[in-house]
Amino acid sequence: MNSNDENWLDYSKETFPLQVFRNITKFDLLSSTVSIPQNSKTYIDYETLIWLKKAERTNKIPQNYLSKIDLLCSKIYPKHHSYRKFSDKKILFKTFSDILYKAYGYDEKNNTRGYGSGGALYPVNTIIFILNDRAVEKLKKGTYYFYPAGNCLYQLNTFTEETSQKLQLALYPSKKVADSNIAIGYAVDMRKVVRKYKYLGYKNALIEIGLMAQALKASLPTSMGEYSCQNFNNRILTSLADLDIKNSPIEMIQWLGYKANE
């Protein structure tokens, strides 16, 4: 895309909270998972593992309350869990287009999208990594940017043998092959969020990523699944998307594809 396009703002000509931006980007780097083979979970010690057995998938009941009220719910609504085993079935271009629009697309009539954004900034960009030419009909392996207002994809680059090796280090450092041939990356425009809301903007952006991930999950047909992941090297992955690690870091990825054996 042309860097002079009016959609890409020149922040250098405006008053900008530079010190706040530096503090946020420094924290962002410190809080990111930098995965390397066989060493992606060294931050979890034995005592933490014991605690996790009690803490995972639970909520603490308040110690003080007035009464307990059972809700009138038949519990017939299924909960869609994460899937980590996908088939190599090719996704039709029409199906993939529908998924992207339902999850992230722009509704011109109501001037909104399928998820909320603090101050209507929508600072999170959707970056799509296609790892195989057979993953999606019409799409070659490479990196794509989904542009909501135009309901279109911009191909940012293609993958060579060299970049494919870097992709393995970035996306699945502890495995020989990826779980799926498609990964969605959520990249935050740091300058955009800091310009308006400073520290609050960064928090809003992380909340928005969660909303976008859920929007994608709700947009998939029943034959497809997904799972969100932070076990990747965001520095390498961001650079492979031709983005700057300080200005547009990829904070989370979401794998998707057809469910295995379905």
C-alpha positions in Angstrom: 0.0 0.0 0.0 1.2 3.5 -0.8 2.7 5.0 2.4 1.2 8.4 1.4 -2.3 7.0 1.5 -4.5 9.1 3.8 -5.4 6.0 5.8 -1.8 5.8 7.0 -1.3 8.8 9.3 2.0 10.6 9.7 2.3 10.8 13.4 5.6 12.7 13.3 3.8 16.0 12.4 1.5 15.8 15.4 2.1 16.4 19.1 3.0 12.9 20.4 3.6 11.5 23.9 7.0 10.1 23.1 8.0 9.0 26.7 4.7 7.2 27.2 5.2 5.4 23.9 8.7 4.3 24.9 7.4 3.0 28.2 4.6 1.0 26.6 6.8 -0.5 23.9 9.4 -1.5 26.5 6.8 -3.2 28.6 5.4 -4.9 25.4 8.7 -6.4 24.6 9.2 -7.6 28.2 5.8 -9.2 28.3 6.1 -11.1 25.0 6.9 -14.7 24.9 10.2 -15.2 23.1 10.0 -18.9 22.3 13.0 -21.0 21.4 13.1 -24.8 20.8 12.8 -27.0 24.0 12.7 -23.8 26.1 9.3 -22.2 25.6 7.9 -22.8 29.1 10.9 -22.4 31.4 9.0 -19.7 33.3 6.9 -22.4 34.9 8.5 -24.0 37.9 7.4 -27.0 40.0 5.5 -25.0 42.6 3.7 -23.1 39.9 2.6 -26.4 38.2 1.2 -27.6 41.6 -0.8 -24.4 41.9 -2.0 -24.6 38.3 -3.7 -27.9 39.0 -6.0 -26.2 41.4 -6.3 -22.8 39.7 -6.9 -23.7 36.1 -10.5 -23.7 34.8 -11.8 -22.5 38.2 -13.2 -19.3 39.7 -13.0 -18.4 43.3 -16.4 -18.0 45.1 -16.7 -14.8 47.0 -16.3 -15.5 50.8 -19.1 -13.1 51.7 -22.4 -13.0 49.9 -26.1 -12.5 50.8 -27.6 -15.5 49.0 -27.1 -18.0 46.2 -29.5 -17.9 43.2 -29.7 -20.8 40.7 -30.3 -19.6 37.2 -33.1 -21.1 35.0 -30.9 -22.4 32.2 -31.4 -25.8 30.5 -27.6 -25.9 29.6 -28.5 -26.9 26.0 -26.2 -24.4 24.5 -22.9 -26.1 23.5 -19.6 -24.5 24.2 -17.1 -24.7 21.4 -13.7 -25.6 22.7 -10.3 -25.0 21.1 -9.1 -27.4 18.4 -5.4 -28.2 17.9 -5.7 -30.9 15.2 -6.6 -29.8 11.7 -6.9 -31.5 8.4 -5.2 -30.4 5.2 -8.5 -29.8 3.4 -8.4 -26.7 1.2 -10.7 -23.8 2.2 -12.7 -22.4 -0.7 -12.0 -18.8 -1.4 -15.7 -17.9 -0.9 -15.8 -19.6 2.5 -12.6 -17.8 3.6 -14.0 -14.5 2.4 -17.2 -15.0 4.3 -15.2 -15.8 7.5 -13.1 -12.7 7.3 -16.0 -10.4 6.6 -18.1 -11.9 9.4 -15.3 -11.7 11.9 -13.6 -8.4 11.0 -15.5 -6.8 8.2 -16.9 -3.2 8.1 -20.7 -2.7 8.0 -21.1 0.5 5.9 -24.8 0.8 6.8 -24.3 0.8 10.6 -20.7 2.2 10.4 -19.4 -0.5 12.7 -17.7 -3.9 12.8 -18.5 -7.2 14.5 -16.6 -6.3 17.7 -16.2 -3.2 19.8 -13.2 -0.9 19.9 -12.3 1.8 22.5 -13.0 5.2 21.1 -13.8 3.5 17.7 -10.1 3.6 16.9 -9.8 0.0 15.7 -6.0 0.0 16.1 -5.5 -3.8 15.7 -4.6 -4.9 12.2 -5.4 -8.4 10.9 -2.3 -10.1 9.4 -2.9 -13.5 7.7 -0.1 -16.1 7.3 -0.7 -18.6 4.6 1.9 -21.4 5.0 0.9 -23.6 2.1 -0.3 -22.9 -1.5 -3.1 -25.5 -0.9 -4.4 -23.9 2.3 -6.9 -21.5 0.7 -8.1 -21.5 -2.9 -6.5 -18.7 -5.0 -4.1 -17.6 -2.3 -0.4 -18.4 -2.5 1.8 -18.9 0.6 2.8 -15.5 2.0 1.6 -12.7 4.3 -1.6 -10.8 3.7 -3.3 -7.8 5.3 -7.1 -7.7 5.6 -8.4 -4.2 4.9 -11.9 -4.0 6.5 -13.2 -0.8 4.8 -12.4 -2.3 1.3 -13.2 -5.9 2.2 -10.1 -7.0 0.5 -6.7 -8.6 1.0 -3.3 -6.9 0.3 -0.5 -9.4 -0.2 2.5 -8.1 1.7 5.1 -10.7 0.7 5.7 -14.3 -0.4 7.7 -17.0 1.5 11.0 -18.3 0.2 13.0 -21.2 1.6 14.8 -18.7 3.9 11.7 -17.1 5.2 10.1 -20.6 5.7 12.9 -21.5 8.1 12.3 -18.2 10.0 8.6 -18.9 10.1 9.2 -22.2 11.9 11.3 -20.5 14.5 8.6 -17.8 14.9 5.3 -19.7 14.7 6.1 -23.2 15.9 9.5 -23.3 17.5 9.1 -26.6 19.4 7.6 -28.5 16.4 8.7 -29.7 13.0 5.4 -28.9 11.4 2.7 -26.3 12.1 -0.7 -27.4 13.5 -2.4 -25.7 10.6 -1.6 -24.0 7.3 -3.3 -20.7 8.3 -2.4 -18.4 11.2 -4.1 -15.0 11.9 -1.8 -12.4 13.6 -3.2 -9.5 15.5 -0.8 -6.5 15.2 -1.4 -3.3 17.3 -0.8 0.1 15.9 1.0 1.4 19.0 1.3 5.0 17.8 -2.4 5.1 17.1 -3.5 3.9 20.6 -0.9 6.0 22.5 -1.8 9.2 20.5 -5.3 9.3 21.9 -5.4 7.3 25.1 -1.8 6.9 26.2 -1.5 3.9 28.7 -5.2 3.2 28.5 -4.9 2.8 24.7 -2.6 -0.1 25.1 -5.0 -1.9 27.5 -7.9 -1.2 25.1 -6.0 -2.7 22.2 -5.3 -5.9 24.1 -9.0 -6.1 25.0 -9.8 -5.6 21.4 -7.6 -8.5 20.4 -9.7 -10.8 22.6 -12.9 -9.5 21.0 -11.5 -10.1 17.6 -10.4 -13.7 18.4 -13.9 -14.4 19.7 -15.4 -12.9 16.6 -13.4 -15.2 14.4 -14.4 -18.2 16.5 -18.0 -17.3 16.1 -17.7 -16.8 12.4 -16.3 -20.3 11.6 -18.6 -23.0 10.2 -19.1 -26.0 12.5 -16.7 -28.1 10.4 -13.8 -25.7 11.3 -12.0 -24.9 14.5 -9.4 -22.6 16.0 -7.2 -21.9 18.9 -5.4 -18.8 20.2 -1.7 -18.9 21.0 1.1 -16.7 22.4 3.7 -19.4 22.2 5.6 -17.8 19.3 8.4 -15.3 18.7 6.7 -12.1 18.1 9.9 -10.3 17.1 10.7 -12.6 14.3 7.0 -12.9 13.2 6.4 -9.2 13.1 9.5 -8.6 11.0 8.4 -11.4 8.6 5.2 -9.4 8.1 7.3 -6.4 7.2 6.1 -4.6 10.3 8.1 -2.7 12.9 8.3 -4.5 16.3 7.9 -1.3 18.3 5.2 0.4 16.2 3.1 -2.7 15.1 3.9 -5.8 17.2 1.9 -8.9 16.6 0.5 -9.7 20.1 -1.3 -12.9 19.5 -1.9 -15.5 16.8 -4.9 -17.7 16.1 -4.6 -21.0 14.2 -7.6 -22.2 12.2 -8.6 -24.8 9.7 -11.0 -27.8 9.1 -11.2 -30.1 12.1 -9.3 -33.3 11.8 -11.5 -36.4 11.0 -14.5 -34.3 10.1 
